[in-house]
Amino acid sequence: MEIQKPAMAGTLESSDAQVTVAPGSNGIELTLESSVMNQYGRQIKATVLSVLEGLGVQNAKIKVVDKGALDCTLKARVECAVFRSNGISAQNVPWGGVIK
């Protein structure tokens, strides 16, 4: 899947994450800010990259501002931002079925 336009999902509330995606041309460019970077930074990065790989995203600029979100929340936010960037509506989207 290709990132068509900038899109965002999530909030900056505690236990959530705000994910912003934009078109890119040099592979995945990931920027990560997290209140738990020292403890979970590598796991957050691995989760985001895994979701992007599962969706077939190869070129994108991704910014994640994490406020202590669980893996399932991170997965949902990345998936939603990618779908929004492609203008895919809630209709006929296999929410939760794309990411295993």
Helices and strands as residue ranges (DSSP letters): E 7-9, E 17-23, E 28-34, H 37-55, E 60-66, H 71-85
